[in-house]
Amino acid sequence: MRVSVAWATPAVQDVVPVELPPGATVGAAIAASGLLDRYGVARDSVRPGIRGRLVRDDTVAEDGDRIDLCRPLAVDPKEARRLRAAARSRSRRRRGTAASAPPEGNTLPNSGVAETVAIRRQCAPCSPSSTRSACWPSRC
């Protein structure tokens, strides 16, 4: 049975093919690869995964599996989101932009509800008379 064991960091990506007897476990494949010793990684600091799912060391590997050695997260995803939201809130207060400020534009006089239409300026190549937008990526 042939499996591969992968280790990846921002600096290095290493995939080692390993030949194992049928019925071998994920733990045996990791030990046979020698990746932990090569990069000086403690066994208890990584978790194995197959096809994007974390597995235990006693899981039986199948022929053709790629066993990924998953490093722990640097920051909890929920905490990272909280930090980004707090930074956005601080930057809005510094700029003086209120989150509930009304959008800029023209109010339509004949509607029952106050609708707002944003004023859109177009560059010369994108004028209504042109058939194709010359500055399509910027969508002016």
C-alpha positions, 0 to 999 in steps of 0.5 A: 500500500502506498500513501504520502505524508505531507508537511507544509509551512509558509517556508517549506512544503514537503510530501514524502511517499511511503510504502506500508503493509496493508492495514497500516495505521496513520501513526505508522505512516507518519513515523515511517515518513520521518518528517517530524524528525527532519523538521524537529516537530513534536508529535503532540503539536500536530494532528493528522488529517486525510482529505481535509478531515482530522483523523486519529493515529489508529485510523487505518490508512487506505492505498493512495491516501495523503496524510496531512500533518496539521499545525495548530491555529495561530489565532482562533477564527472567532477571535480573529473576526472580533479583532478585525471588527474592532479595528474597523470600528476604530477606523470609522470613528477616527474618520468621522464616518458614522455607520448609520449615515444616509447614503449620498444620492438623489431622492426621487420626489414621486415615490411613496417611500423615500428612495435613494439613487446613487449618482453615477459618473462615467468616464468618456470611454464608458459614456452611454453612447459607447457600446463596450466599456473600455474600463470594465475592471473598474466599472466606472 
